[in-house]
Amino acid sequence: MQDTCTLRKCAAYTLDELSRTFRARLFSVVSPMIDKLLAQESWVLKYSLDQNLGRESAVYALGVIAAGCEDAIQPHLLGIIEYLFGMLENPEPFLRNIACWTLSKYCASLFNLDPTGEQKLFQRYLQHLMNRVVDRDALVQEAACSSTLNLIDTIPEKLTPYAYDILQVFMSVIEAYKGPALASLYDAIGKLAESIFQEKIQTDERALNMLLPPLFKQWDLAKDTDRILCPLFECFQSVVTAMGPAFERYAGPVLERSLRVMASVLQQIEDDFRHLNEKAGIADKEFVIRSVDLVGSLCCALGTRIEPLMGKMGPVPANVFVVCCQVLLLLALNCFSCSHRTCRSDSTDVR
C-alpha cells in the first residue's frame, strides 16, 4: 500500500524537523498549546471559528516531537506516560489508536523512569499494549502491532523475558485479524522470531508449537492470488532466517508454493509482455519479489540440503535458479519496454 501524502502528514513532518532543530525552544512554544488541547472534551479536530482543537491532535503532536524535544520533555515524561496509559483504555478507538502510536515513541525512556530497576512501568506499558492487540477495532489492532514491532526494533534485549507472553497473544488473535491489521501482525510475528528468539528457536519446542501451527493454518487458508500472501511470505522469511537448518522438516510446502506462485506470475508476465500490455506486472510484482525472497532465504538456511526438496516438486519448476532468473529477466525487459510509455523507470521499488 502506498503511503499517501496528506496535510496532516506534511504538518507532522515539518513539526518533527522543527523540534529537531529548535528542541527546547520549540517545546516551550508548543507545550502550552498541547496542554490546552489535552483539556478539551472533544477528541477530534473541530473546524470552528474558535479553533476548538481536540485531544487526538495533541496526542499526535506529543509523538511527533518525542525525539527532537526529548530533553525538554524529560521532566514531564512520567505524567505524559500516565496520561497515555489512561487514553489506551478510552472508549473512542481513534484515541486508543493514536495513544498506541505516541507511546511507542517513548518506549525506550520507560526504563529510565523506574529507579528501582523492577521495570514495573514498562510491564504496565506492555500489558496495556497487549490489551490493544486484542482490541476489537481494526485500526487499534494495526496500531498496537506496529507499536510492538517498534518496541522489538528499539529495545529487543529488554523484551526477552516477555517473548513467550507476546507470542501467545499474537497467535491468539491471528484468526480474528483481517486486512492491514493482519499484515501488521505478520510483520510483528516475523520480527519477534528473527530479533528476539533468533537461533534459540531452532531447539525451542515450546516456541515452535506456539508459532508454526497457526502460521501454517494461515498459509493453507490464503489463496495464491490473495494480497495477504505477500506479508505472510515475509513473515515466513523471518521465521526461516531464525530457524536456519532446523526449518528443513517444514520447508517442503513453503518451497513448493513459492515456486508455484513464481511460475504462475512468470506465465502472466510472459503473456503480458508478448501482447505489450501497458499494465503488465503492476499487480504481480509484489508476489514475485516476496516469493523470490522467500526461496532465497530457504536456500540460505538449508544450503545444499534444499536439493532433495527440489527433486520432489513434480510439475513445479525444479530448478529454482532458472525460475528466478527467468522471472527477474522478464521483469527487467518488461520495465524497459514500458519506459517509453508509462514507467520511465521512476519507481523506487525496482530491484
WOPE-V281504 format. One record per residue. N is the residue number from 1. SS is DSSP state (A for helix, B for strand, O for the rest). OMEGA is omega in degrees with one decimal (999 if undefined). D_CENTER is the distance of its C-alpha to the mean C-alpha in Angstrom with 2 decimals. Layout:
N|SS|OMEGA|D_CENTER / N|SS|OMEGA|D_CENTER
//
This chain:
1|O|-178.9|12.03 / 2|O|178.9|13.84 / 3|O|-176.5|13.52 / 4|O|-179.7|17.02 / 5|O|177.3|19.28 / 6|O|177.4|20.91 / 7|A|178.8|23.60 / 8|A|-179.2|21.42 / 9|A|177.7|18.82 / 10|A|178.8|21.81 / 11|A|179.1|23.51 / 12|A|178.7|20.59 / 13|A|-179.4|20.37 / 14|A|178.6|24.14 / 15|A|177.5|24.23 / 16|A|-179.6|21.78 / 17|A|177.0|24.02 / 18|A|-178.6|27.11 / 19|A|178.7|25.99 / 20|A|-180.0|25.44 / 21|A|-172.7|28.87 / 22|A|171.3|31.00 / 23|O|-173.6|29.24 / 24|A|179.3|31.81 / 25|A|178.1|33.86 / 26|A|-178.9|31.06 / 27|A|179.1|30.21 / 28|A|179.1|33.87 / 29|A|-172.5|33.73 / 30|A|-175.0|30.58 / 31|A|175.8|30.88 / 32|A|178.4|33.88 / 33|A|179.5|32.12 / 34|A|178.4|29.07 / 35|A|-179.4|31.53 / 36|A|-179.2|33.32 / 37|A|-179.7|30.29 / 38|A|-180.0|29.13 / 39|O|-179.3|32.62 / 40|O|176.6|32.39 / 41|O|179.2|32.49 / 42|O|-177.8|30.59 / 43|O|-179.1|26.78 / 44|O|176.6|26.32 / 45|O|179.6|27.60 / 46|O|177.2|31.12 / 47|O|-179.8|32.86 / 48|O|-175.7|36.37 / 49|O|-178.9|39.23 / 50|O|177.0|38.70 / 51|O|179.8|34.97 / 52|O|-176.5|34.02 / 53|O|-175.7|30.43 / 54|O|-174.9|28.32 / 55|A|-177.2|26.25 / 56|A|-179.3|22.89 / 57|A|178.8|23.47 / 58|A|178.8|24.80 / 59|A|176.1|21.82 / 60|A|-179.7|19.60 / 61|A|177.4|22.14 / 62|A|177.0|22.02 / 63|A|-177.6|18.38 / 64|A|-176.2|19.15 / 65|O|-173.5|22.13 / 66|O|-177.1|20.77 / 67|O|-175.8|20.76 / 68|O|-176.8|23.83 / 69|O|-173.4|25.98 / 70|A|-177.3|25.01 / 71|A|-179.4|28.67 / 72|A|-178.8|30.09 / 73|A|-171.2|27.68 / 74|A|179.4|28.38 / 75|A|-176.9|31.59 / 76|A|-166.4|29.93 / 77|A|-178.5|26.67 / 78|A|177.7|27.77 / 79|A|178.2|28.88 / 80|A|-178.8|25.66 / 81|A|-179.3|23.64 / 82|A|178.1|26.11 / 83|A|-179.1|25.99 / 84|A|174.3|22.22 / 85|A|178.6|22.57 / 86|A|-179.4|25.05 / 87|A|177.0|22.96 / 88|O|179.0|20.22 / 89|O|-177.9|23.04 / 90|O|179.8|24.25 / 91|O|-179.8|25.15 / 92|O|-177.5|23.60 / 93|A|-179.5|19.97 / 94|A|176.6|19.37 / 95|A|176.9|20.54 / 96|A|179.9|18.39 / 97|A|-176.1|15.34 / 98|A|176.8|16.39 / 99|A|175.3|17.56 / 100|A|-176.8|14.19 / 101|A|-176.5|12.89 / 102|A|179.0|16.22 / 103|A|-179.9|16.60 / 104|A|179.7|13.48 / 105|O|-178.4|15.49 / 106|O|-170.9|18.36 / 107|A|-178.3|16.97 / 108|A|-177.6|18.75 / 109|A|-175.5|21.95 / 110|O|-178.2|22.23 / 111|A|-179.5|23.95 / 112|A|-178.8|26.54 / 113|A|-177.6|27.57 / 114|O|-175.7|28.78 / 115|O|-178.7|32.00 / 116|O|-178.8|32.89 / 117|O|-178.3|30.04 / 118|O|175.4|29.38 / 119|O|-177.7|25.85 / 120|A|178.9|26.72 / 121|A|178.1|24.90 / 122|A|178.1|21.64 / 123|A|176.3|22.29 / 124|A|178.7|22.83 / 125|A|-178.3|19.57 / 126|A|178.5|17.70 / 127|A|176.3|19.85 / 128|A|-177.7|19.19 / 129|A|178.4|15.39 / 130|A|174.6|15.87 / 131|A|179.1|18.29 / 132|A|173.9|15.78 / 133|A|179.3|13.43 / 134|O|177.6|16.63 / 135|O|179.6|17.39 / 136|O|-177.6|18.95 / 137|O|-175.0|17.50 / 138|A|179.6|14.52 / 139|A|178.4|13.50 / 140|A|176.5|13.84 / 141|A|-179.5|11.87 / 142|A|179.5|8.77 / 143|A|-179.6|9.67 / 144|A|178.4|10.44 / 145|A|177.5|7.33 / 146|A|178.2|5.57 / 147|A|176.9|8.98 / 148|A|176.1|9.16 / 149|A|177.8|6.39 / 150|A|178.2|8.57 / 151|A|179.7|11.49 / 152|A|178.3|10.98 / 153|A|-171.4|10.74 / 154|A|-175.7|13.70 / 155|O|-177.0|16.04 / 156|A|-177.4|15.34 / 157|A|179.9|19.12 / 158|A|-175.7|19.58 / 159|A|-176.1|17.36 / 160|A|179.9|19.36 / 161|A|-175.6|21.90 / 162|A|-172.0|19.41 / 163|A|-178.8|17.32 / 164|A|179.8|19.24 / 165|A|179.1|19.12 / 166|A|-179.7|15.34 / 167|A|179.6|15.19 / 168|A|178.3|17.99 / 169|A|179.9|16.38 / 170|A|-174.7|13.22 / 171|A|179.8|15.68 / 172|A|-176.7|18.01 / 173|A|-170.3|15.91 / 174|O|-179.7|14.42 / 175|O|-177.8|17.49 / 176|O|-176.3|17.47 / 177|O|177.4|14.06 / 178|O|169.8|14.18 / 179|A|-176.7|12.65 / 180|A|178.3|9.49 / 181|A|178.3|9.29 / 182|A|177.1|9.62 / 183|A|178.1|6.99 / 184|A|176.9|4.43 / 185|A|177.2|6.96 / 186|A|178.6|7.17 / 187|A|-177.9|4.10 / 188|A|178.5|5.79 / 189|A|179.2|9.00 / 190|A|179.6|8.94 / 191|A|177.8|8.42 / 192|A|-179.7|11.07 / 193|A|-172.7|13.31 / 194|A|-172.4|13.31 / 195|A|-175.8|13.55 / 196|A|177.9|15.61 / 197|A|177.7|17.49 / 198|A|-175.0|17.89 / 199|A|179.2|21.25 / 200|A|-177.3|22.57 / 201|A|-178.2|20.85 / 202|A|-177.8|23.40 / 203|O|-177.6|26.16 / 204|O|-176.6|24.43 / 205|A|178.6|25.56 / 206|A|179.7|24.32 / 207|A|-179.0|20.67 / 208|A|180.0|21.19 / 209|A|176.3|22.90 / 210|A|-169.6|20.17 / 211|A|-165.3|17.34 / 212|A|-179.2|18.94 / 213|A|177.3|21.08 / 214|A|179.1|18.48 / 215|A|179.7|16.17 / 216|A|174.2|19.28 / 217|A|175.9|20.30 / 218|A|177.8|17.20 / 219|A|-178.7|18.03 / 220|A|-177.0|21.54 / 221|A|-176.4|20.81 / 222|O|176.6|18.72 / 223|O|-179.0|21.11 / 224|O|-179.0|21.18 / 225|O|-178.0|20.86 / 226|O|-178.2|18.05 / 227|O|-179.7|15.05 / 228|A|178.1|12.77 / 229|A|-178.0|14.19 / 230|A|175.1|12.15 / 231|A|176.2|8.68 / 232|A|173.7|11.17 / 233|A|178.5|12.88 / 234|A|178.8|10.01 / 235|A|178.2|9.74 / 236|A|177.2|13.51 / 237|A|177.9|13.64 / 238|A|178.9|12.20 / 239|A|178.3|14.63 / 240|A|179.2|17.39 / 241|A|-179.6|16.99 / 242|A|-175.2|17.26 / 243|A|179.6|20.17 / 244|A|-177.4|22.04 / 245|A|-178.8|25.47 / 246|A|179.8|25.07 / 247|A|-174.4|22.87 / 248|A|-176.6|26.05 / 249|A|179.0|27.19 / 250|A|-165.5|24.08 / 251|A|-173.8|23.75 / 252|A|-179.0|26.25 / 253|A|-178.7|24.40 / 254|A|179.0|21.21 / 255|A|-178.4|23.38 / 256|A|-177.7|25.54 / 257|A|179.1|22.89 / 258|A|179.3|21.16 / 259|A|179.2|24.65 / 260|A|178.2|25.57 / 261|A|178.6|22.71 / 262|A|-179.3|23.62 / 263|A|-180.0|27.27 / 264|A|179.4|26.77 / 265|A|177.6|24.90 / 266|A|-180.0|27.48 / 267|A|-179.9|30.24 / 268|A|179.7|28.86 / 269|A|177.3|28.46 / 270|A|179.8|31.99 / 271|A|179.4|33.33 / 272|A|-178.2|31.68 / 273|A|-178.9|32.92 / 274|A|-178.0|36.34 / 275|O|178.2|36.66 / 276|O|179.7|35.17 / 277|O|-176.4|32.67 / 278|O|179.6|31.17 / 279|O|-175.4|27.91 / 280|O|171.8|27.64 / 281|O|-174.3|24.27 / 282|O|-177.1|22.32 / 283|O|-169.3|20.94 / 284|O|-171.9|20.65 / 285|A|-179.8|19.38 / 286|A|176.9|15.74 / 287|A|179.9|17.30 / 288|A|-177.5|19.45 / 289|A|-175.7|16.90 / 290|A|179.8|14.71 / 291|A|177.4|17.93 / 292|A|178.2|19.57 / 293|A|-178.1|16.80 / 294|A|177.1|16.94 / 295|A|177.7|20.73 / 296|A|178.1|20.76 / 297|A|176.6|18.88 / 298|A|178.3|21.41 / 299|A|-179.6|24.23 / 300|A|-176.4|23.17 / 301|A|-173.2|22.86 / 302|A|-177.8|26.03 / 303|A|-178.0|28.21 / 304|A|179.7|31.48 / 305|A|176.5|30.88 / 306|A|-175.5|28.87 / 307|A|177.6|32.21 / 308|A|178.5|33.65 / 309|A|178.8|30.56 / 310|A|-178.6|30.95 / 311|A|-178.9|34.53 / 312|O|-172.5|33.64 / 313|O|177.4|31.57 / 314|O|-176.8|34.60 / 315|O|177.9|34.31 / 316|O|-179.3|30.86 / 317|O|-172.8|31.41 / 318|O|-178.6|32.06 / 319|O|-174.7|31.77 / 320|A|-178.1|28.11 / 321|A|178.1|29.16 / 322|A|-178.7|31.28 / 323|A|-179.9|28.64 / 324|A|-179.3|26.01 / 325|A|179.1|28.71 / 326|A|-179.4|29.86 / 327|A|-176.6|26.48 / 328|A|179.3|25.74 / 329|A|-179.7|29.37 / 330|A|176.6|29.47 / 331|A|179.9|26.30 / 332|A|179.0|27.92 / 333|A|-178.7|31.20 / 334|A|177.7|29.74 / 335|A|179.7|28.04 / 336|A|-178.3|31.39 / 337|A|-179.3|33.34 / 338|A|-171.3|31.22 / 339|O|179.5|31.53 / 340|O|-178.3|34.88 / 341|O|-174.1|33.66 / 342|O|-169.0|30.18 / 343|O|-178.6|27.72 / 344|O|176.7|29.56 / 345|O|-179.7|26.89 / 346|O|-175.0|25.04 / 347|O|-179.8|21.56 / 348|O|-177.9|19.23 / 349|O|175.6|17.26 / 350|O|-179.3|20.48 / 351|O|999|20.52
//
